[in-house]
Amino acid sequence: MTERPRVAPDLLAALLEAAPGRVRRKLDAEPRAAEEWEWTSDGQEWTVTAGGETVTLTGPDLTDASQVGCTCLLSPRCLHLLRAVSLLPHTDGEAADPADAPEGTGGGDGAPRNPTSGPDAATPPGPDGTGGQDGSGSTDTDPLSAAVETDGDARAAAALAWDAGARTLAAGVRAAGSSQRAELLRAAALARAARLPRLAAACTTVATGLRDHATPDFSLAEHAAALTRLLDVSRRLGGGPDGPRPAPTLADVGTGRRAYAGVGSLRLYGLGSERVATASGYAGVVTHAVSLTGGPRLWRVGDVAPGDDDRVAAVYGAAVSFGGASLSHRDLGRSGMVAQRVSASADGRLRGGAATTAAVTDGCAWDAQPLAVLWERPLAAQVERSLRAQAAPAHRTGADLVFADLVVTGAAGAGGVAVLERVTGRAFTLRPSGAADLVRARNLPRLAAEPGLGMRAVARPVPESPGTLVPVTVSAPDLALPAAWRGRANLSLDTLPSPGAAHPSVPVPAAGPGLAAPGADPGLAALERRLNRLAEAGREAVPADPGLETRLWGNHLPTAAVVLSGVGAAARERARTATGESVVPPPDRLAVAWLAAATYLATARHHLHALAWAQRVAPA
């Protein structure tokens, strides 16, 4: 299917602002009505049949009002046109987190205008893909943590984004309609012009939530997280009221079209490939590789673009052209490569330029050197590094992966696989990453049916579920795999054969000591519900709740009680006019209090998850 055109946020904002109030109210009542209309394309132009009228959209990127039109007399301020363009993706990609945005998307070079110290892709990351040379995960030399200076345009964009986000919070997603959405899109366009792609993406994500809030596609938790990100990034970049604020970094600026710099020659070993499919409509495959000179460093080669799961299958088997060497992602993750004059981005994405030359070599088994070194580091240290990377606004590729030596013990219920870590005997569970992770969901029961199977895995810990790993690639010599797979299976892409016999020859370690049962929630879940309720229904929906504050104090969470009290006080605040009337003040204080509470909640949750994971992976 031909991809629908994309619409520039500033054009959509202008169309929304120009429409009469009665038209905007109808749009807010049925924001996705155009999904039921007939969309057809001749390759250059889309026509959308809306009853007796026809909407015309010309070109792949709609940036000017001359590219859109409708046969009705109110065009371009008509309901038909607004409903059609409101469904289109934005030209800035709508990525929730540009650090994980797909390759080849976004506009501009994503660089700050006046960097104090910009990204240096040639700076070698530490072992396991972390920022420090000692593999400790220190971000002292991480290019993404480099400080940047913001100019007047950036500060103006941050101020507009803060104002739009604060008003959205105060009104609540239920009451914020097309006018508020237009304000967010204006802020997104200004942020994009000021080369602040992360802020632009946050604005468009929140704007999309306003459009979809009455549909099954809407998630209140995701909307609250997006709104937190908008307020946090805009605050760091200079928005909001005066006062102390964190210094902005390159991670706060984000990256649009990534800058690449030479890293010289690399001897790469493929580790595996995984499926990528985002909620904003991107799909493809990413292949992870490692170089070992000077310590392990993780890299990635990706092909992710607008599309659906059909594109994933096509990309996995298609040729990847890199420095004159052509092989598929399926083979790249199982092979080796020697490349010269390679370019890479600050977060470890590889690109072969015109000067790059590469030759394919044999891969290496995971239980043989030099790759075996990846599995020698204690799992506890790897998990600590992974959780820290996943909690950061951006991280280098591979920093969230762990390398585990496991033995299958059976099924874990709900489609999971129960495994033991070979060194410590600690129990873990392998699970899919979500409901849409269908290939991995089919493969895991096949692994569970082979108790005693020893395997090495590249996996990703799930922060909020201690003991749960999402396996990316596994290597099991005793697993009956096609010869072309070279003993490895990419669980989100390959389909495992039917289970074979059990493997009693592989020693199953004794299970480590059990964990204490989790206690009752100390009140953080209730705090999260209060914050989400405010994001949903606005400042008027925040009741005084001394019972929750008392509970938080009693559970030794004084900071939680203080930030909750601050949110309530800001929500109920009123000001007096010169004539003595009581009015609602500007929402800045409420936004600052809500952001402080949301930041505290995220930090506390991360700390508790890290403690639970540390108990899970600690040696027996």
FIKOLNU-627148 format. One record per residue: x, y, z of N, C-alpha, C in turn; residue in three letters. Coordinates in steps of 0.1 Angstrom, whole numbers, plus 2048, in hexadecimal, padded with zeros to 3 digits. Layout:
XYZXYZXYZAla/...
END
This chain:
8087F480080080080080980C800Met/8068167F880D8237F780B82A804Thr/81682F80A81683781680E844814Glu/80684781E7FF85481D80985F81FArg/80586B81A80E87681B81087A82APro/81A88282C81C88883A819897839Arg/81589C8458118AA84581A8B184FVal/81F8BD84B8278C585481F8CA860Ala/8258CA86C81D8CE8778188DD876Pro/8208E687081C8F386F8108F5866Asp/8108ED85B8048EE8527F88E9859Leu/7F98DD8607ED8D88677E88E2871Leu/7F28E88787EE8F28827E78FE87CAla/7EB9038707E590E86A7D790A865Ala/7D58FE8607C88FA85C7BE8F9868Leu/7C38F48737BB8F387F7B7900884Leu/7C09098847BE91788A7B491F881Glu/7B591C8747AC92486A79E91F86AAla/79C91286F78E90D86E785913878Ala/77891587576E91A87E76D91188APro/76991789676890F8A275E9038A1Gly/75390589974A8FA8987508EE891Arg/7598F18877608E687F76A8DF889Val/7718E789177B8E189A7738D88A4Arg/7688DC8A97608D48B275C8C78ACArg/7578C789F7548BB8997608B2897Lys/76B8B88947788B089277B8A989FLeu/77A8B18AA77D8AB8B87748A08BBAsp/7678A08B775E8968BA7618898B3Ala/76688A8A776987E89F776880898Glu/78187F89F78E88289A79387888FPro/78E86C88F79386288678985D87CArg/77F86687A77486287077985F862Ala/78486685E78986485178F85684EAla/79184F85979684185778C83984FGlu/77F83C85077583584977383983BGlu/77984483777884982978084181FTrp/77E84381378683C808792844804Glu/79E83E8067AA8458037B083E7F7Trp/7B38467EC7B98407E07C58497DCThr/7CE8437D57DA84A7D07DE8467C2Ser/7E38507BB7E884D7AD7F884E7ADAsp/7FE84F7B980C8507BB81185E7BEGly/80A8687B980E8767BB80387D7C3Gln/7F78787C37EC87F7C97E38757D0Glu/7DE8797DC7D48717E37C78787E2Trp/7BC8707E07AF8757E17A786E7ECThr/7A08757F47998707FF78A8737FDVal/7828687FB77486A7F876C86B805Thr/76787780876087981575187C811Ala/74987181073B87380C73A8797FEGly/7348857FD73388B7F073E8947EDGly/7488967F575389F7F37608977F2Glu/76A89D7EC7778967E978389F7EEThr/78B89A7F77978A17FB7A389C7F3Val/7AB8A67EF7B78A37E77C38A77EEThr/7CD89E7EE7DA8A07F57E589D7EBLeu/7ED8A77E87F78A67DE8058A67E3Thr/80D89B7E081B89A7E481C8927F0Gly/82988C7F282B8847FE82C88B80BPro/83089880A8318A18168298AD814Asp/81F8AF81C8168BB81B81C8C6824Leu/8218D081D8278DB8258208E9822Thr/8178E98188118F68148028F3811Asp/7FA8FE8147EC8FC8137E88FA804Ala/7F08FD7FB7ED8FB7ED7ED8EC7E9Ser/7F28E37F27F38D57F07E78CD7F5Gln/7DE8D47FB7D28CE8017C68D57FCVal/7BB8CE7FA7AE8D57F67A38CB7F7Gly/7978D17F678A8C97F77808D07EDCys/7778C87E876D8CC7DE7628D47E5Thr/7628D57F27578DC7F975A8EB7F9Cys/7508F37FC7529027FB75A907806Leu/75B90081276390681D77290381CLeu/7768FB8127848F881178D904811Ser/79890481879F8F982079B8F982EPro/79090083278C9018407818F7843Arg/7808ED83B7748E483D7788D8845Cys/76D8D184A76F8C68537758BA84BLeu/7718B883E7778AD8377868AD836His/78B8B983379A8BA8317A18B983FLeu/79B8BF8497A18BD8567A18AF85BLeu/7978A885979689A85D7A1891856Arg/7A28948497AC88D8417BA88F845Ala/7BE89C8467CC8A08497CF89D858Val/7C589C8617C889A86F7CD88B871Ser/7CA8828687CE8758697DC872864Leu/7E287B85D7EF8798567FA87A860Leu/80587285E811873866817881864Pro/81F88586D82689286C833891865His/83889B85F84489B857850899860Thr/84F89C86D85A89A87685B88C87CAsp/85288387885387587C84B871888Gly/84787A89084087789D84786D8A5Glu/85486C8A585C8638AD85B8678BCAla/85785E8C48568618D38648638D9Ala/86E85C8D487B85D8D988585D8CEAsp/88A8698C98938698BE89F8618C0Pro/8A385E8CC8AF8568CE8AD8488C8Ala/8A18448C889D8378C28968388B5Asp/8968448AF88E8468A389583E898Ala/88D83A88D89383288389D83A87APro/8A68328748B083886C8A983F860Glu/8B084A85B8AB85084F89F858850Gly/89A85C85C88E86385D891871864Thr/88787986488988686A88F890860Gly/88E89D8648938A785B89E8AF862Gly/8A68B585A8B18BD8608BC8B4865Gly/8C78BA8698D28B286E8D28AF87CAsp/8C88B58848C78B18928D18B789BGly/8DA8C08968E58C589E8E18D28A5Ala/8E68D48B18E38E18B78EA8EC8B0Pro/8E58F88B18EB9038A98F89078AFArg/8F99078BD90690C8C390A9028CEAsn/90F8F68C99138EC8D391F8F08DBPro/91F8ED8E892B8EF8F09358E38EDThr/92F8D78EB9378CC8E692D8C38DFSer/92E8C18D39258BA8CB9288AB8CBGly/9208A38C39228958C392F8918BCPro/9358878C19428838BB9418748B9Asp/93C8708AD93A8628AA94785A8ABAla/9528618A995F85A8A99648578B7Ala/95E85D8C296285A8CF95D84B8D3Thr/9678438D69638358D895B8328E4Pro/94F82C8E49488288F094F81D8F7Pro/94B81B90395181190B94C803908Gly/9517F991094C7EB90E93D7EA910Pro/9377E19089297DF9089217EA903Asp/9287F38FB9217FF8F591E80A8FFGly/92480A90B92181591492A821912Thr/92882B91A93083791793E83791CGly/94183092794F83192D957826928Gly/96482892796E81E92296E81292CGln/96A81493896B80894295F800942Asp/9558039399497FB9399407FD945Gly/94280794C93A80A95892D810955Ser/92B81494991F81B94591F82A948Gly/92B82F94C92C83E94E929845941Ser/92285094391F859937929864936Thr/93486493D93E86F93C94287292EAsp/94486892694886A91893D86690EThr/93186591392686290A92286F902Asp/92386E8F592087A8ED91287F8EFPro/9098768F28FB87B8F48F9883901Leu/90388390A90288B91690A898915Ser/90F89B9099168A790790D8B3909Ala/9128BE91090A8CA9129098D2905Ala/8FE8D89048FC8E18F88F78EF8FDVal/8F98F98F58F49068F88E89088EEGlu/8DE90E8F38D29118EB8D29208E7Thr/8CE9238DB8CD9308D68BF9368D8Asp/8BC9428D38AF9488D58A49418CFGly/8A693B8C389C9348BC8989278C4Asp/8A29208C989F9148D18979188DEAla/89B9228E48949268F188692A8EEArg/8849318E28769358DF86E9298DCAla/87391F8D586C9138D286990B8DFAla/87290B8E98709048F586690B8FDAla/8669188FD85B92090484D91D8FFAla/84C91D8F283F91B8EC83A90C8EFLeu/8449038EE8408F58F183C8F3900Ala/8438FA9098408F99178328FF919Trp/82F90B913821911915816907910Asp/81990190480F8F88FE80D8EC907Ala/8188E690C8178DB9148108DE922Gly/8148E992880E8ED9347FF8EF933Ala/7FA8F59287EC8F79267E58EA923Arg/7EB8E191C7E68D491A7E48CD927Thr/7EE8CD9307ED8C793D7E18CD945Leu/7E08DA9457D68E094E7C88DD949Ala/7C68DC93C7B98DA9367B68CB937Ala/7C08C29367BD8B49357BA8AF927Gly/7BE8A39247BD89E9167AE89E912Val/7A589C91B79789B9177928A8912Arg/7968B39187918C191479A8C890AAla/7A68C49087AF8CA8FE7AB8C68F0Ala/7A68CF8E87A28CB8DB7AB8D08D0Gly/7A68D38C47AE8D68B87B68E38BASer/7B18ED8C27B88F98C47C58F68CBSer/7C48EE8D67D08EA8DD7D98E28D5Gln/7D48D98CD7DC8D18C47E48DA8BAArg/7DD8E48B57E48ED8AB7EF8F48B2Ala/7EE8F88BF7F88FF8C68048F58C8Glu/8028E98CB80D8DF8CC8148DD8BELeu/80C8DD8B48128DB8A781A8E78A3Leu/8168F38A681E8FF8A482B8FE8ACArg/82B8FA8B88378F88C08408EE8B9Ala/83A8E38B48428D98AD8498DE8A1Ala/8428E68998488EC88D8548F6891Ala/8528FE89B85C9078A08688FF8A5Leu/8668F58AD8718EC8B28788E68A7Ala/8718E189D8788DB8918818E688AArg/87C8F28888838FD88289090188AAla/88F8FF89789A9028A08A38F68A2Ala/8A18EC89B8A98E089B8A98D98A9Arg/89D8D78AE89A8D08BB8918C58B8Leu/8968BA8B288D8AF8AD8868A88B9Pro/88D8A78C488689F8CF87B8A78D5Arg/87C8B48D68718BC8DA8658BC8D0Leu/8698BD8C385F8BD8B88578AF8B9Ala/85E8A48BB8588978BB84E8968C7Ala/85389C8D384A89B8DF83D8A38DDAla/83E8AF8D68328B78D38298B08CACys/82E8AA8C08248A38B781E8968BDThr/82688F8C68208848CC8158888D6Thr/8178938DD80C8978E680089C8DDVal/8038A38D27F88A78C97F089B8C4Ala/7F78908C17F08848BC7E887E8C7Thr/7EC87F8D37E487A8DE7D78828E0Gly/7D888F8DD7CB8978DE7C28938D3Leu/7C788F8C87BE88B8BD7B887D8C0Arg/7BF8748C67BB8668C77B58638D5Asp/7B386D8DE7AF86A8EC7A28638EDHis/7998648E478C85E8E578C8518DDAla/79784C8D879883F8D079F8348D8Thr/79D8288D47A581D8DA7B481E8D9Pro/7B98268CF7C78288CD7CE82F8D9Asp/7C68368E17CB83F8EB7CF8378F7Phe/7DB83B8FD7DF83590A7E2841913Ser/7DB84291E7DD84D9287EB84D92DLeu/7F18419307FE84093680884592BAla/80784291F81084691480E855912Glu/80285A91380086991180787091DHis/80586C92980C87293581B872933Ala/82086692E82F86692C83386F922Ala/82C87191782F87A90C82F888911Ala/82588C91982389991E82F89C928Leu/83389293083E89493984B897931Thr/84C88F92685889191D85889F917Arg/84D8A491384C8B190D8508BC917Leu/84A8BB92384D8C592D85B8C4932Leu/8618B993386E8B79388788BC92EAsp/8778B99218808BD91787F8CC915Val/8738D29148718E09128778E891ESer/8758E292A87B8E993688A8E9935Arg/8908DE93189F8DD9308A48E7926Arg/89D8E991B8A18F191089E900912Leu/89890491D896912920887916921Gly/87E90D92087091192286B911930Gly/86091793285A91794085F923948Gly/85A92495485E93095D86D92F960Pro/87293B96488093C968883934974Asp/88F92F97589392798189D91D97DGly/8A29169878AD90B9848A790197APro/8AF8FC9718AB8F29688B78EA964Arg/8B68DD9608C28D595B8C88DB94FPro/8D58DA94E8DB8DF9418D78D6936Ala/8D48DC92A8D08D491F8DC8CC919Pro/8D98C09148E38B790E8DF8B4900Thr/8E88AD8F98E58A88EB8D989F8EBLeu/8D88978F68CC88E8F78BF8968F7Ala/8BF8A18FE8B38AA8FF8B08B08F1Asp/8BA8B48EA8B88B98DC8B38AE8D3Val/8B98A28D48B48978CB8BB8988BEGly/8B888E8B68BE88E8A88B388C89EThr/8B48938938AB8918888B188887EGly/8B888E8758C088686C8CE886872Arg/8D387A8758DF87987E8EB87D876Arg/8F488387E90288787990B87A87BAla/91287787091B86C87092A87186FTyr/93386A87694186E876949861874Ala/95586286F95D85686C962850879Gly/96284387996783B884972832880Val/97783387398282B86F97E81D86AGly/98681386E98480586A97E7FE875Ser/9757F487296E7EC87C96E7DD877Leu/9717D588196F7C687F9627C3887Arg/9577C087F94A7BF8859467B0886Leu/93F7AC89093979F89292A7A1894Tyr/92279B88B91479C88D90F795899Gly/90679B8A09007948AC8F27908AALeu/8EA7968A18DD79289F8D479E89AGly/8C879B8968BF7A58918B27A5898Ser/8AB7B089889E7B089E8947B9897Glu/8887B689887D7BD89287B7CB899Arg/8787D58918747E28968677E6890Val/85D7E98998507EE89484B7F889EAla/84980489A84680F8A48378138A2Thr/8318198AD82381D8AC8218288A3Ala/82C83089F82A83B89582B836887Ser/82C82988482B824877838821870Gly/84381F87785081B87185280C874Tyr/85980586B85C7F786C8687F4865Ala/86F7E986987B7E58628837DB86BGly/8907DB8698997D28708A57D9874Val/8AA7D68808B77DB8858C07CF888Val/8CC7D08838D67C58868E17CB88FThr/8E47C389A8EE7C78A48FB7C08A1His/9067C88A29137C28A091D7C88AAAla/9287C18AC9327C58B69407C68B0Val/9487D08B49567D08B195D7CE8BESer/9697C88BE9707C48CA97D7CA8CCLeu/9827D28C298F7D88C498E7E48CEThr/9967E38D99957ED8E398A7EB8EDGly/9847DF8ED9787DC8F596B7DB8EDGly/9627D38F29557D28EA94E7DF8E8Pro/94A7E18DB9427ED8D89367E98CFArg/92A7EC8D391E7E88CB91A7F28C1Leu/9167ED8B59127F58AA9057F08A5Trp/8FF7F789C8F27F28958F27F7887Arg/8EC7EF87F8E97F28718DA7F086FVal/8D27FA86B8C47F986B8BE7FD85EGly/8B27F885B8AA7FC85089C7FE855Asp/89880985A88B80C85F885818858Val/87981785487282184C86382084DAla/85B82984984D82784A84881A844Pro/83F81384B83A8068468347FE852Gly/8317F284F82B7E98598337DC859Asp/82D7D185F8347C58618387BE854Asp/8317C18498357BC83C8437C1838Asp/8457CD83C8537D383985E7CC840Arg/85B7C784D8657C185586A7B484EVal/8617AC8498657A084286D7A3835Ala/8697AD82E8707B082287E7B5825Ala/87F7BE82F88C7C38328967B8837Val/8917AF83F8997A58458A079C83ATyr/89A79A82F8A07928258A679A81AGly/8A57A781A8AB7B080F8B97B3812Ala/8C07B68078CF7B98088D17C6810Ala/8DB7C68188E07D281F8ED7D6818Val/8ED7E18118FA7E580B9027ED814Ser/90E7E98179177EF8209257EE81BPhe/92B7F98169397F981293C7EF807Gly/9327ED7FE9347E47F39317D57F6Gly/92F7D280392B7C580791C7C4808Ala/9167BA8029077BA8019037AC807Ser/8FC7AD8128F67A18188E97A5820Leu/8E179C8238D479F82A8D67A1839Ser/8CC7A783F8CD7A884E8CD79A854His/8C679184D8C67838528D477D853Arg/8DD7818498EA77B8498F4785851Asp/8F17928518FA79B8578FB798866Leu/8F079586C8F079287B8F778587EGly/8FB77D875902770877910770871Arg/91477B86B92177B86492A78586ASer/93678686594079186894279A85DGly/9497A586094C7AF8559587B7859Met/9607B984F96C7C38519697CF848Val/9687DA84F9647E784896F7F184AAla/9717F984097A80484197381283EGln/97881C84497382A84296382A845Arg/96082585195282485594E83085CVal/94183485A93B84086193183B86BSer/92F84287692683E88092084A887Ala/91484988C90E8548949128538A2Ser/90F85D8AA91385E8B890D8528C0Ala/90184D8BC8FB8428C38FE8348BEAsp/9088338B590D8268B09078208A4Gly/90082889C8FA82388F904825884Arg/90681A87D91081987390B81D865Leu/91382485D91082784F91C826847Arg/91A81F83B92581E832924829827Gly/92E83282792E83D81D934839810Gly/93684280793C83F7FA94A83A7FCAla/95183E80695F83A80896082D80FAla/95582881595681B81D95780F814Thr/9608068199627F98129607EF81DThr/95A7E481A9577D98239587CB81DAla/95C7C282495C7B48209567AB82AAla/94E7A282694779882F95178D833Val/95178A84095977F84595077684DThr/95676B85294F76185A94B768867Asp/94076386D93C76887A944760884Gly/93F76189194675A89C93B7558A5Cys/93E7488AA9347428B393574A8C1Ala/92A74A8C79297528D493174C8DFTrp/93373F8DF93B7388E994A7388E6Asp/94E73E8DC95C73F8D896174D8D8Ala/96E74F8DB97475C8DA9757618CCGln/97376E8C99737798D396577C8D9Pro/95A7768D394D77B8D89497768E5Leu/94F76B8EA94C7668F794E770902Ala/95677A90095978490A94C78B90EVal/94378C90593679390892E78D913Leu/93078091492877891E93077692BTrp/93C77B92C94477A938941784943Glu/93C78F93F93979994992D795952Arg/92D79795F922793967915799963Pro/90A7919638FD79595E8F87A1966Leu/8FB7A19738F67AC97C8FB7B9977Ala/9087BA97390E7C796E9077CA961Ala/9057C09588FE7C394B8F07C994DGln/8E97C39568DB7C79598DB7D695EVal/8E47D89678E57E696D8E77F0961Glu/8F07ED9588F37F694D8E77F7944Arg/8E07EC9418D57ED9398C97F593ESer/8C67F394B8BC7FB9518BF80A951Leu/8CC80D9548D081B9538CE821945Arg/8D181993B8D081E92D8C182092AAla/8B981792E8AA81892A8A4823932Gln/8A982793D8A38329458A884093FAla/8B38409388B884D9328B0851927Ala/8B085E9248A88639188AE85E90BPro/8BA85B90B8C08558FF8CC84D903Ala/8CF8438FB8DB83B8FE8E18358F1His/8EE8318F38F582B8E78EF81E8E4Arg/8EF81A8D78E980D8D38F08028DAThr/8E87F88DF8EE7ED8E68EF7EE8F4Gly/8EE7FA8FA8F07FC9088E57F6910Ala/8DA7F390A8CE7ED9118CE7DD910Asp/8D87D89098D87C99078E17C2911Leu/8DE7B69158E67AE91E8E97A1916Val/8F379A91B8F878D9158F7783920Phe/8EE77991F8EB7709298ED762925Ala/8F375A92E8F574B92C8EA744933Asp/8E173D92C8D47389328D272A92FLeu/8CA7249388C57169368B6716937Val/8AF71092D8A170F92D89C705937Val/89270993F88C6FF94987E6FC946Thr/87770493D86970093986170D936Gly/85470B93684B71693384971F940Ala/84772C93E84473494983673A94AAla/82D73494282073994281E746939Gly/81374793381075392A81A75491FAla/81F74991A82874990F83674C912Gly/83A74C91E84874F922850742923Gly/85D74592586773A92686E73B933Val/86E73193C87573294888472D946Ala/88D73594A89C7329488A3735955Val/8AF72F9568B87319618C573795BLeu/8CB7419628D874695E8E273B963Glu/8EB7389598F472C95C8FD72E967Arg/90273B96990C73D97390673E981Val/8FC7469838F67499908EA740994Thr/8E473998A8D873298C8CC73A98EGly/8CD74798C8C174F98E8B774C983Arg/8AA74D98689F74A97D89B757976Ala/89875696989376196188875C958Phe/88176595287676194887976993BThr/87876293087876892386A76A91ELeu/86777791985A77A91585B783908Arg/85078490184F78D8F584F79B8FAPro/8527A58F18527B38F58447B98F6Ser/83A7B38F182D7B88F18237B08E9Gly/8177B48E880C7AD8E180F7AC8D2Ala/8167B68CC8197B68BE8257AE8BAAla/82C7A88C48387A18C28357928BFAsp/82F7908B38297838B08337788ADLeu/83D77B8A68477718A284E76C8AFVal/8527758B78597718C484F7698CDArg/84376D8CD8397668D58377588D0Ala/8387558C38377478BE84473F8C1Arg/84F7468C185C73F8C385F73B8D1Asn/85A7438DB85E7408E98587338EELeu/84B72F8EB8477228EF84F7168E9Pro/8547188DE85D70E8D886A70C8DFArg/86F7178E587B7168ED87770F8FBLeu/86B71390086770E90D8656FF90CAla/8626F99008606EB8FF86D6E38FFAla/8786E99008856E290088D6E490DGlu/8886DF91988E6E192589C6DB925Pro/8A56E292C8B36DE92C8BC6E4921Gly/8B56EB9188BC6F190D8C56FD912Leu/8D26FC90F8DB7079138DC710907Gly/8DC71D90A8DD7278FF8E3734905Met/8E973B8FC8ED7498FF8E47528F8Arg/8E175E8FF8D77678F98DC7758FAAla/8D877D8F08D878B8F18CA7908F4Val/8C87978FF8BB79A9048BA7A8909Ala/8AE7AC90C8AB7B99128A37B891EArg/8A87BC92A8A07BB9368947C5935Pro/8897C093C87D7C993D87D7D094AVal/8807DD94B8827E49588777E1962Pro/86A7E295E85F7E296785C7D396BGlu/8637C99658607BC96886D7B496CSer/8727B597887E7AF97C87E7A0979Pro/88979B97288A78D96F88478A961Gly/87F79495A87A79294C883797942Thr/88778F93888F79392D888791920Leu/88A79A917885799909891794900Val/8917888FC89D7838F589C7888E6Pro/8A878D8E28A97928D48AE7868CBVal/8B97808CF8BF7768C78C476B8D1Thr/8C375E8CD8C87548D58D174B8CDVal/8DB7458D38E473B8CD8E472E8D5Ser/8E07248CF8DF7178D68E470C8CDAla/8F07078D08F56FC8C78EC6F08C6Pro/8E56EC8D08DC6E08D08CE6E38CAAsp/8CC6EF8C78BF6F28C18BF6EF8B2Leu/8B56E88AD8B56E489F8B06F0897Ala/8BA6F78918B87038898BD70087ALeu/8B77078718BD7068638CB70A863Pro/8D370385A8E17068598E4714856Ala/8DC71B84E8DF72884A8DE732856Ala/8D872E8618D773786D8E3736875Trp/8EC72D8738F972C8798F872C889Arg/8EE72488D8EC72289B8E572D8A3Gly/8E073789C8DA7438A38CC74589DArg/8C374A8A68B574D8A28B275B8A7Ala/8AE76389E8A87708A189A76F8A4Asn/89676F8B188976B8B587E7738B1Leu/8807808AD8757888A8874788899Ser/87D78089287D77F88487C77187ELeu/88376888488475A880879752886Asp/87474887F86B73E885872731888Thr/87272E89587972289A872715895Leu/87A70B8928746FE88E86D6F889APro/8666ED89885E6E78A38686E28ADSer/8646E18BA86D6DD8C58726CF8C2Pro/87F6CD8C78856C08C68846B98D4Gly/88D6B08D688D6A98E38936B18EEAla/8916AD8FA8976B49068A66B2905Ala/8AD6BA90D8BC6BA90D8C26B891BHis/8C16AB91F8C56A892D8D46A992EPro/8DC6A99238EA6AA9248EF6B8929Ser/8E76C29278EB6CF92C8E76D193BVal/8F16D39438EF6D49528E66E0955Pro/8DC6DE95D8D36E89618D86ED96FVal/8DC6F99718E06FD97E8D56FD988Pro/8D96FC9958D06FC9A08CA70A9A0Ala/8BD70B9A38B77189A38BC7209AFAla/8BE72D9AD8C37369B78B87399C1Gly/8BB7409CC8B17429D68A674B9D1Pro/89A7499D688E7509D188F75F9D6Gly/8867669D18857759D48797779DELeu/87B7819E68707849EF8647899E7Ala/8587869EC84C78A9E584B7999E5Ala/84779F9DA8467AE9DA83C7B39E4Pro/83F7BE9EB8357C39F482B7CB9EEGly/8217D19F68177D99F081D7E69EBAla/8167EC9E181B7F89DB81B8039E5Asp/82780A9E78278149F28208219EEPro/81A8229E381282D9DF8168349D2Gly/82082E9CB8258349BF81A8329B4Leu/8148269B48098249AA7FE82E9ABAla/7FA8319B87F083B9BA7F48499B6Ala/80184C9B88068599B380685A9A4Leu/80984F99D80984F98F7FA85198AGlu/7F184A9917E384C98D7DE85B98EArg/7E38629997E087099A7E587898FArg/7F287698B7F887D9817F187B973Leu/7EE86E9717E786B9647D9871964Asn/7D287196F7C58779707C588696CArg/7D088D9717D189B96E7D389C95FLeu/7DC8949597DF89594A7D2892942Ala/7C988A9487BD8869417B2891942Glu/7B089694E7A489E9507A88AD955Ala/7B58B09567B88BD9597B98C1968Gly/7BC8CD96B7BF8D19797B28D0981Arg/7A68D197C79A8D09847988C2989Glu/79F8B898479D8AA9887A68A6993Ala/7AE8AF9997B78AB9A37B18AE9B1Val/7AD8A39B87A78A69C57B28A69D0Pro/7AE8AC9DB7B78AC9E77B789D9ECAla/7C28989EF7C388A9F37CD8889FEAsp/7C988DA0A7D288BA167D587DA19Pro/7CC874A167CE866A197DA860A12Gly/7DB863A057E785F9FD7F4865A02Leu/7F3872A057FF878A0A804872A17Glu/7FA86FA207FD868A2D80385AA2AThr/7FE853A21803846A1D811847A18Arg/814851A10822853A0B82C856A16Leu/82885FA1F830862A2A832856A33Trp/82884EA35829842A3D832837A37Gly/833837A2A83B82DA23849833A20Asn/84D83DA2785A843A2685D848A17His/85384EA11854855A04851864A06Leu/85986BA0D856879A10856881A03Pro/85F87F9FA8608869EE8538849E5Thr/84E8789E58428759DE83687D9E4Ala/83587E9F182B8869F882C8959F5Ala/83889A9F483A8A89F28378AB9E4Val/83B8A39DA8378A79CC8288A59C9Val/82289B9D081389A9CE80C8A69D4Leu/8118AB9E080B8B79E680D8C39DDSer/8198C49D681B8CF9CD8128CF9C1Gly/80F8C39BC8068C29B07F88C79B4Val/7F48C29C07E68C69C47E58D59C7Gly/7EF8DB9CD7EF8E99D07EF8F19C3Ala/7F78ED9BA7F88F49AD7EB8F39A5Ala/7E48E79A67D88E599E7CC8EE9A4Ala/7CC8EF9B27C28F79B87C59069B9Arg/7D090A9B57D49189B67CB9219AFGlu/7C892C9B57C09379AF7C79449B1Arg/7C494E9A87CA95B9A97BF9659AAAla/7C29719AF7B897C9B07BB9879A6Arg/7B198B99F7B39969957B39A399DThr/7B59AE9967B59BB99C7A79BF9A2Ala/79D9B999C78F9BB9A178B9B19ABThr/7949A89AF79099E9BA78B9919B5Gly/78A98F9A87849839A378F9789A4Glu/78A96C9A67929609A779495999ASer/7A09589957A29529877AD947988Val/7AD93F97E7B793497D7C493B978Val/7CF93997F7DC93F97A7E193796EPro/7EC93C9687F293595D7F7927962Pro/7F891E9597FB91095E80990D960Pro/81291796082091496282390C96FAsp/81E91197A82190B98781C8FD987Arg/8108FA98280A8ED9818148E4979Leu/8188E996D8218E196582E8DD96CAla/8348E79738408E497A83E8DA985Val/8338DB98C8308D299782E8C4991Ala/8268C39878238B698182F8B097BTrp/8388B89748448B296F84D8AD97ALeu/84E8B49858568B09908518A3996Ala/8448A199783E89599C840889992Ala/83F88C98584188197B84F87D97BAla/85988797C86788497C86B87B988Thr/86587F9948688789A086286999ETyr/85686899985085B99885985298FLeu/85D85798386684F97A87384B981Ala/87985598888585198F88484799AThr/8798499A287683F9AC8738319A7Ala/86C83199C86982499687581D991Arg/87E82598A88A82098589381A990His/89382199B89B81D9A78968109ACHis/88980F9AE8838039B38857F79A9Leu/8837FA99C8867EF9928947EA993His/89E7F49948AC7F09958AF7E89A1Ala/8A97EB9AD8AB7E39B98A57D59B7Leu/8997D49B18937C79AF89C7BE9A5Ala/8A17C599B8A97BE9918B67BA998Trp/8BC7C29A08C87BF9A78C77B39AFAla/8BB7B19B68B97A69BE8B77999B5Gln/8B179B9AA8AE7909A18BB78A99BArg/8C57939978D078F9908DD78D999Val/8DC7909A68E778F9AF8EB7809B0Ala/8F877E9B08FD7709B28F77699BEPro/8F475C9BD8EE7559C98F87559D5Ala/
END
